[in-house]
């Protein structure tokens, strides 16, 4: 379908950009449901939700939204659902600037300080990715209270969680040895008998948000004891044994056989996993990072791997990113590296589209927007 193709293309472009930038990886109605694709109500969140443009009963003001979607059936679908919304397809920041004076809303990929300053009617910015760290440096956007920023958190959760376990099982089940033996036409070898079972071991999910929750669910499915941390709400869902706060990080690290980082990049999380954090981790434990590369100090990670303190690392994000040719992390049998692609899948594109079109509908109807970002917190 054209919609799926478009969303996959957008994700393919935006995922690597999210990692390459400095500092930078609900309820609803119009999302479909059984037999009609993902339901935005099961994806997006109304926590901290805000209305970008209040509309009184009986009113239907003409609003302008600048979208990254190209002309086609997807734009027709949005326009049919929101007849009071003029949706203009733009392909560059230069094109967006031509409409700044009249725009009420815009895709974040076209936002700059210059645009915000030239857009007196702007009240809504929709990020097309989950991570918004690269927008936190745009002063006028962050400091202007009238502008609501929303993101795509939770859209990528199921796919990134699957990817996390694919990387982890590559190491714990010694799949590289089996791949080598298959390539050589060899039935088995002495080192093919090595392996680690996950059942009964402890997974620590650092950041129990949309992605972290999906990782935790899968860990519970593997029979693991699951502990997690998050900034607020210590109520533990049924698949998590204990939820702690960020200041309990070092203590909780000592309990974990596998640590999965699913945090956004903020001033508080940058460099969070330093030498002290790695020293606190259980000897022989594994690290998964599907958050952002700069959350982990690369030199500290390398030292923990070199010493044998860490059994292995699964990295969909790195610092720097892309990882340079010849970097010491390349070529290690106990490190799995993928190029910031954990969230790319057909399911992700379907969930992306469901949330995107629902927020467009909500904006035009004057309803609270899904996934409102706390600009002070950075996510």
URLINUR-V480916 format. One record per helix or strand of 2 or more residues. SS is the DSSP state (h for helix, s for strand). FROM is the first residue (numbers start at 1). TO is the last residue. If there is no record, write none. Layout:
<<SS FROM TO> <SS FROM TO>>
//
This chain:
<<h 2 20> <h 40 42> <s 63 67> <h 73 81> <s 85 89> <h 93 97> <s 105 107> <h 108 110> <h 113 117> <s 124 126> <h 133 135> <h 139 143> <s 148 150> <h 157 172> <h 175 183> <h 190 193> <s 202 206> <h 210 221> <s 225 229> <s 242 244> <h 246 253> <s 258 261> <h 275 280> <s 285 289> <h 293 295> <h 298 306> <s 310 315> <s 335 337> <h 346 365>>
//
